[in-house]
Structure formats: C-alpha cells, structure tokens
Amino acid sequence: MEPYPIKLTPHVRTYYFGERLIPEKLGKEGMPNGRVAESWEVSDYREARATVTDGPYAGRPFHELVEEFPDELVGEGWRGPHFPLLLKFLDASHMLPVHLHADDETARTKHGEPHGKTEAWHVLWAAPGASILAGVKEGLSREDLFRAFKDEDFDRVMPRHEVRTGDTVYVPGGIIHSFGPDILIAEIQQTSDLGQAVTPTDLYGERLDEGTWDANINAALDELKTDYLPLPNPGLAIEDGRNRRVVGCAGPHFALERWTLGEPHAEPAHPRRCLLLSNVGEGAVMLEYGGGTEVFGRAESCVLPAAAGEVRVVPDGEGEASLVACYVPELERDVVGPLRAAGHTDEGIAALGEVGLS
C-alpha cells in the first residue's frame, strides 16, 4: 500500500433536524443546497460507502482498500467485515428523535449484524442553554417509560444536561438519547446504523400511524439498557508546549481527542492503528508525511493509514489549528498511561467512558 492521508467522498443525509450549520458555521464546502443534517466523513457502511478522492487511490471504493490492505490501512492484525469507525458531522438545529442503537449482543442476536453502535458526540458549537437527554431515571417501570414516550414528556423519565462547546458525551449502545436544538457535533461511532426511535415521526418529520409508533416504542424498550448515564465531559488535557490534546472520551471501540496546535505536532507512527482527522478550525492545516505534503482544508477529514509512519501536523500561518482525532485504542497504552503521566486521576479517566477502570 502507498500510505498517505486518504480523503473520502462525504455522504449527506437530509433529516428533518438539520439546517445549514455544517456548510455555514463549520465551513464545509461542496454541500448541496437545502437541509444538511449529517455529513458522513469516513464511512464504510453499506449504501453509504465512500470513494477515495485524492492520491494514487483516487476513484477507488474505500471498502476495496479496507479489504486489500487491512494491516497497512486499519492496523497490524486487524480483520473485519468493514472499516471499524464511522465519523460524521451532525447538525442538530432542531431536536433529534429520542432513540437508541443496539448494543453488540443485541445486534448479533436480534438483527444478525456483526456489532451494534456505541457512539460519542464532540460538541463543536452549542448555543447557550443547549442540552442533551440521555439515559433513564431510576425506579421506572416499562409502563412508566411507555406512557411518558406516548405523552412525549421525555423529561419525566430522562435526565437533561446542559452542554457547552468542547464537551464530549459518550453513549454506549442500548442507551436512549437525544440532543438539540442548536448544537453542532462531530460524532464518532461503530460502523452501524441500527436504531429504534420512540418519537411519533420518522427521520424526515412525517407523522407515523399509531400502530407503528407503538411498535417502535416497544421495540426500543426491548433493547433499552439502563446501566450507564451519559454525562457531558470537558475532557482531560495533555499539554506539550503550545500544543494541547484533550481526551474527550474513550472506550474499547474508539477514543476521541481534540487537538489545539499552536506549533507543528509530530504524530508518531502507529502501526497497530490508523487515525481519523477532521480539521474543525478556521484555517488550513498541512500534513507532512514520508511521501509528501497534503493541504487539509476547513471541515475536511481524512484517514491516516496505520502504515503512514510519523506525520507532522502544521498549522497554517500564525493561527492555531484545531482538529478532532479519533482511533481504535489500546486503552492502557494510548489513553490510561498518558493521562496518568499527565497527572490525571483514575476517577477522572474512568469518567471518559468505558476504559476498564472502576
């Protein structure tokens, strides 16, 4: 494989909850007119599989590269039916449906899928007072939940938390959730799109008939998990001169970091894992690697293959660069150890998600 920063075609979804935050506030070019609820930046999921847009592999389906170069692209020793991560920008100008995604066991046993969908939201922008609903309150019966969902009184049974720009929320599969209005996020997730909603409209705002709505609520209640309460987390910082890495969340499926770079950052070689990068700042970024240099524009995303070796991330001009970085971690090596070395407590590290610390 020729390892270089691989850029991909985005996949746009026009669900009712979005407006124009992705092109207008984030600055992503090439978006269609009208509603842009989601831009899937890195996707190997079924009908939303991306195509490479740059370099020697331009025009090739991303899935072909995943199959042909699993060790060099995804990581040494990795095997799987598809690329393990899906990265998207999501515009919640309006409140999302209240919904959940299957966990791994439910996905396999009920849906015949290889895994479910654990996800995390990194807040790129939130209006004052913006909030999330996630998880369920204690002591509620199935009937309590069903009645609240039918009454559309979600606050009766779900905790609500205010979120701010820079927060990250880790949401395991099976945990019911929603957020918005007036929130723009970068979302990292397992490669899955399984979902069950309890709200009375579909993803395009069309009202469901009563029987379908009831069936959806019962399907969601069948898959509901109550063992985790997602909370907004400002993350844990690792300082390095004028550069700052904030670990926003971590678990067995992915870790998410927010990088603020005031000077060039040398990202070391990671032969056992690839790295997904999104430029969420105001200016361009230069990526310098063994085979050359790549300009990384506003709201562009790429995959740095596991075989890419060391890559230098260079801010453009005098300003700071701001990036979201995601990867499949070895938790002790990539997350727990560096955060302990930076002086963070195990309690703070455990609050990042599912890192194996009690």
C-alpha positions in Angstrom: 0.0 0.0 0.0 1.0 3.6 -0.6 0.2 5.2 2.7 -0.9 8.8 2.6 -3.7 10.9 4.1 -6.8 9.4 2.4 -9.7 11.8 1.8 -13.1 10.4 1.0 -16.4 11.5 -0.5 -18.9 12.6 2.1 -22.4 11.0 2.4 -25.1 13.6 3.1 -28.4 12.9 4.9 -31.2 15.4 4.9 -33.1 14.5 8.0 -35.6 17.0 9.5 -33.5 18.0 12.4 -30.7 19.7 10.3 -30.4 23.1 8.7 -27.2 24.7 7.4 -24.7 24.7 10.3 -22.3 22.3 8.5 -21.6 24.5 5.5 -22.2 27.9 7.1 -20.8 27.5 10.6 -18.3 24.7 10.2 -17.3 25.9 6.7 -17.6 22.6 4.8 -17.5 23.1 1.0 -19.4 21.1 -1.6 -22.5 20.6 0.4 -25.8 20.5 -1.5 -28.5 23.3 -1.2 -31.2 22.9 1.4 -31.1 20.8 4.6 -27.8 19.1 5.5 -28.4 17.2 8.7 -25.4 14.9 8.5 -22.2 14.6 6.5 -20.6 11.2 6.9 -16.9 12.0 6.6 -15.5 8.5 6.9 -17.9 5.7 6.1 -17.7 2.1 5.0 -21.4 1.4 5.8 -23.5 -0.4 3.2 -25.1 2.1 0.8 -23.1 4.9 2.3 -19.6 3.6 1.4 -17.2 6.3 0.5 -14.9 6.7 -2.5 -11.3 7.9 -2.3 -10.9 11.5 -3.7 -7.1 12.1 -3.6 -3.8 10.5 -4.3 -2.9 7.2 -6.0 -6.2 5.5 -5.0 -8.5 8.3 -6.2 -11.7 6.9 -7.6 -11.4 3.6 -5.8 -14.0 2.5 -3.3 -12.7 2.8 0.2 -14.1 -0.6 1.0 -11.7 -2.1 -1.6 -8.7 -0.7 0.2 -10.0 -1.9 3.6 -10.3 -5.5 2.2 -7.0 -5.3 0.2 -4.8 -3.7 2.9 -6.2 -4.4 6.3 -2.9 -4.4 8.1 -1.5 -1.3 6.4 -4.7 0.7 6.4 -6.6 -0.2 9.6 -3.8 -1.7 11.7 -1.5 -4.7 12.0 -3.5 -7.8 12.8 -6.9 -6.2 12.2 -9.6 -8.2 10.4 -13.3 -7.3 10.0 -16.2 -7.1 7.6 -15.8 -3.3 7.2 -13.8 -0.3 8.4 -14.5 -0.2 12.2 -15.3 3.5 12.6 -17.8 5.9 11.1 -17.1 9.6 11.5 -19.7 12.3 10.8 -20.6 15.9 11.3 -24.2 16.3 12.6 -26.4 19.5 12.7 -29.0 19.4 15.4 -30.6 22.8 14.6 -33.7 21.0 15.8 -34.1 18.3 18.4 -33.2 14.8 17.3 -35.7 12.0 17.7 -35.5 10.2 21.1 -33.9 6.9 20.1 -31.3 4.2 20.9 -29.0 1.9 19.0 -28.5 -1.7 19.6 -25.5 -2.9 21.6 -23.2 -5.6 20.3 -25.1 -8.5 21.7 -28.5 -7.3 20.6 -27.1 -6.5 17.1 -25.8 -10.1 16.7 -28.7 -12.0 18.3 -31.7 -9.9 17.1 -30.6 -8.2 13.9 -27.9 -10.5 12.5 -25.4 -7.7 12.4 -21.7 -8.1 13.4 -21.9 -5.3 16.1 -24.1 -2.5 17.4 -23.5 1.2 17.7 -21.7 2.8 20.6 -21.2 6.5 19.7 -19.8 9.8 21.1 -20.6 13.4 20.4 -18.0 16.1 20.5 -19.7 19.5 20.6 -18.2 21.8 18.0 -20.8 24.6 18.8 -23.7 24.9 21.1 -26.0 27.8 21.8 -26.3 29.0 25.4 -28.7 26.6 27.2 -28.4 23.8 24.7 -28.9 20.4 26.2 -28.9 16.7 25.8 -31.3 14.0 27.1 -29.6 10.7 27.7 -30.3 7.6 29.8 -33.3 7.0 32.0 -34.0 7.9 35.6 -34.0 5.3 38.4 -37.1 3.4 39.6 -39.1 3.5 36.4 -41.1 0.6 35.0 -41.6 -0.3 31.4 -45.1 1.0 31.6 -43.8 4.3 33.1 -41.5 4.7 30.1 -44.1 3.7 27.6 -46.6 6.3 28.9 -44.0 9.1 29.0 -43.0 8.4 25.5 -46.6 8.4 24.3 -47.2 11.7 26.1 -43.9 13.0 24.6 -42.9 14.0 28.1 -39.3 12.9 27.8 -38.0 15.0 30.7 -40.3 13.0 33.0 -38.2 9.9 32.6 -34.8 11.0 31.1 -32.1 13.2 32.7 -31.4 16.5 30.9 -27.9 18.1 30.9 -26.6 21.4 29.5 -23.7 21.1 27.1 -21.1 23.6 26.0 -18.7 23.9 23.1 -15.9 21.5 23.7 -17.8 18.9 25.7 -17.9 15.2 24.7 -20.7 12.8 25.5 -20.0 9.0 25.4 -23.1 6.9 24.6 -22.9 3.1 24.7 -25.3 1.0 22.6 -28.7 0.5 24.2 -28.8 3.9 25.9 -31.7 6.1 24.9 -30.8 9.6 23.9 -31.5 12.9 22.0 -30.0 16.3 21.8 -30.7 19.7 20.3 -31.8 22.2 19.3 -28.9 24.5 18.3 -26.0 22.0 18.6 -23.3 21.1 16.0 -21.2 18.0 16.7 -18.6 15.7 15.4 -19.7 12.1 16.0 -17.5 9.0 16.2 -19.2 5.6 16.3 -19.0 2.0 15.4 -19.9 1.3 11.8 -23.6 0.6 12.2 -26.9 2.3 11.6 -29.2 0.2 13.7 -31.7 2.3 15.6 -35.1 2.3 17.4 -36.9 5.6 18.0 -39.8 6.4 20.4 -40.9 9.7 18.9 -44.1 9.9 16.7 -42.4 11.0 13.4 -39.8 9.5 11.1 -36.4 11.0 10.3 -38.0 13.2 7.7 -40.6 14.6 10.0 -43.6 12.6 8.7 -46.1 11.5 11.3 -46.4 7.8 12.0 -49.6 5.9 12.4 -50.5 4.9 15.9 -49.8 1.3 15.5 -46.3 1.9 14.0 -45.5 4.3 16.7 -46.5 1.9 19.5 -44.5 -0.9 17.8 -41.4 1.3 17.6 -41.7 2.2 21.3 -41.9 -1.4 22.3 -39.0 -2.4 20.1 -36.9 0.3 21.7 -37.9 -0.8 25.2 -36.9 -4.4 24.3 -33.4 -3.1 23.5 -33.1 -0.5 26.3 -30.2 -0.6 28.7 -30.2 1.3 32.0 -26.6 0.6 33.3 -25.0 3.8 32.0 -25.9 7.5 32.3 -24.1 9.7 29.7 -22.8 13.0 31.0 -21.1 15.9 29.2 -17.4 15.8 29.9 -14.9 18.7 29.1 -12.2 16.1 28.7 -8.7 15.7 30.2 -5.8 17.7 28.8 -2.2 16.8 27.9 -0.1 19.9 27.4 3.0 19.9 25.1 4.4 23.4 24.7 2.0 25.4 22.6 0.0 22.3 21.8 -2.8 20.9 23.7 -4.6 17.5 23.4 -7.8 17.0 25.2 -9.1 13.4 25.5 -12.8 13.7 25.3 -13.9 10.1 25.6 -12.5 6.6 25.4 -13.8 3.0 25.3 -13.0 -0.3 23.6 -14.3 0.8 20.2 -12.8 4.3 19.9 -11.2 7.3 21.5 -11.7 10.9 20.6 -9.3 13.8 21.1 -9.5 17.5 20.4 -6.2 18.9 19.3 -5.3 22.6 19.6 -2.0 23.2 17.9 0.0 26.5 18.2 3.1 24.9 16.6 3.8 21.8 14.5 2.9 18.5 16.1 4.8 15.3 15.2 2.3 12.4 15.4 4.4 9.2 15.8 4.0 6.1 13.8 1.1 3.8 15.0 1.5 0.5 13.0 -1.4 -1.1 15.0 -4.0 1.6 14.4 -5.0 4.2 11.9 -6.0 7.8 12.8 -9.0 9.7 11.6 -8.6 13.5 11.5 -11.0 16.3 10.9 -10.0 19.9 10.6 -12.6 21.9 12.6 -10.6 25.2 12.8 -10.8 28.4 10.8 -7.7 27.8 8.6 -5.9 25.2 6.6 -3.5 22.6 8.0 -0.5 21.0 6.4 0.1 17.2 6.8 3.7 16.3 6.1 4.4 12.6 5.7 7.1 10.4 4.2 5.7 10.6 0.7 4.9 14.3 0.6 2.7 17.1 1.9 -1.1 17.4 1.9 -3.2 20.5 2.4 -6.0 19.9 4.8 -8.8 22.5 4.3 -11.6 23.6 6.6 -14.0 20.9 7.6 -12.0 18.3 5.6 -11.5 14.8 7.1 -9.0 12.1 6.2 -7.8 8.7 7.3 -4.1 8.4 8.1 -3.3 4.7 7.4 -1.5 2.6 10.1 1.5 2.3 7.8 1.8 6.1 7.3 4.7 6.4 9.8 5.3 9.7 11.5 3.1 12.6 10.3 3.7 16.3 11.1 0.6 18.4 11.5 1.5 22.0 10.8 -0.8 25.0 11.5 -1.2 27.4 8.6 0.4 30.8 9.2 0.3 32.4 12.7 -3.0 31.0 13.9 -3.8 27.8 15.8 -5.0 24.6 14.2 -8.0 22.8 15.7 -8.6 19.1 14.9 -10.7 16.2 16.0 -8.7 13.0 16.2 -10.2 9.5 16.5 -8.8 6.0 16.6 -9.3 2.5 18.0 -7.2 2.5 21.1 -5.3 0.0 23.2 -6.7 1.6 26.3 -3.8 1.2 28.7 -1.1 2.3 26.2 -3.0 5.0 24.4 -5.3 6.6 27.0 -4.8 5.5 30.6 -1.0 5.6 30.7 -0.5 9.0 29.0 -3.3 10.6 31.2 -1.8 9.2 34.4 1.6 10.5 33.3 -0.1 14.0 32.8 -1.3 13.9 36.4 -4.9 12.9 35.9 -6.7 10.7 38.5 -8.2 7.3 37.8 -11.6 8.7 38.7 -11.3 11.4 36.0 -10.0 8.9 33.5 -12.9 6.4 34.2 -15.4 9.2 33.6 -14.3 9.4 30.0 -16.4 6.3 29.0 -15.6 2.6 29.2 -11.9 2.5 29.9 -11.9 -0.5 32.2 -11.3 1.4 35.4 -13.8 1.2 38.3 
